[in-house]
Amino acid sequence: MIIGQDRLYCAGDKEWIETLQRVRHDIYHTPAYHLVPGFGSEGEAYVFVHQESDKLLLWPYLLTPVDGGDDFYDVASAYGYAGPISHSDPAFVQRAWLALCDHWRMQKVVSAFTRFHPILGNQQLIATLPDSQGPSPAAGLKFCGATISIDLTKTLEAQVKDYQKILRQEIRKSRELGFVTSEDSDWRHVDDFVRLYRGTMTRRKGRSEYLIDADWVAKFRGLLGPHTRLFVTKYEGVVAAALLAMQHGPFLHAHLTGIEAELVAYSPLKVLLDQVREWGTGQGLQFFHLGGGLGGREDSLFQFKRRFSPQSHEFHTGSWILNPAQYTNLEELHKRKYLEQGLDIGNPSYFPIYRCQPEEPDREACSEISAL
């Protein structure tokens, strides 16, 4: 008989960090990242660990109370790309999945949602698992589009060769005009970054919970420490574009960006990303992850990123109902509340439906708000 050991750690437990070191992971799996406020992420941060001998599965998540749910909860994913990490033995992962579902039921979880990591491809851990008691692991998966990254293991010349021709020309022209990028190691331009980011989000009609201020940046930096980077591109002494990035292991993520509206025509963001690419290569990193399109779509944002690299990664989400009867009850209560106000429930594909607000987009696909 195989005996597994299940453990649960909260964000303040050092064991979360210690256990992470035994499997390949990214910044999104750390306890510190799960404490970053805003962006629709709320709830208590936990990681579930299933272990059998030297095999491990870790699944970080946020546990949030459900309004009107009689002490019920649901599981959410921190904004970004997390999901499970594990030694990918299918038989082991199957046992870990069953243990995880039992654990969630003990926590009175009605439904669970996660975003997977496109580069790690960790949706593959459960994609081929057989159906069993409880929610089907594979049936909950949803393909939400692609994300783009630049391969930093190539030579600088080969990386630029992957650019679309007109992009190379635009970057060269902007550099000739005097646009220069540097890392703001002293974080002197936080106010400029916040101003540009908020302006960019306003132009894109971003939702209010995606807006930030200087205090948010201070908390972000305080939580993630040396994994955070701020880059700025200047033109004649003016900050034309700024990027808040995260560096962890082989990964460099373009997290949040902002552009000066009056200088958009000069392509400052293109120069910024180009020179940050050079910086990341010099640091010996492997991936400069630009993300995907809004809502996972191959829209203008996705096409902008595609101009930098042909390297793409599948992005998936997962959603599962642990308590069907309670889920149905919450859905009916939610619909009734809005019908009484003369409002439609909103997007029927939102998960879980009982958290959908009339104006909200599809949460399953809403993965990219970096405003590149």
Secondary structure, 3 states (H helix, E strand, C coil): CCCCEEEEEECCCHHHHHHHCCCCCCHHHCCCHHHCCCCCCCCEEEEEEEEECCEEEEEEEEEEECCCCCCCEEEECCCCCECCEECCCHHHHHHHHHHHHHHHHHCCEEEEEEEECCCCCCCHHHHCCCCCCCCCCCCCEEEEEEEEEEECCCCHHHHHHCCCHHHHHHHHHHHHHCCEEEECCCCCCHHHHHHHHHHHHHHCCCCHHHCCCHHHHHHHHHHHHHHEEEEEEEECCEEEEEEEEEEECCEEEEEEEEECHHHHHHCHHHHHHHHHHHHHHHCCCCEEEEEECHHHCCCHHHHHHHCCCCCEEEEEEEEEECCHHHHHHHHHHHHHHHHHCCCCCCCCCCCCHHHCCCCCCCCCCCCCCCCC
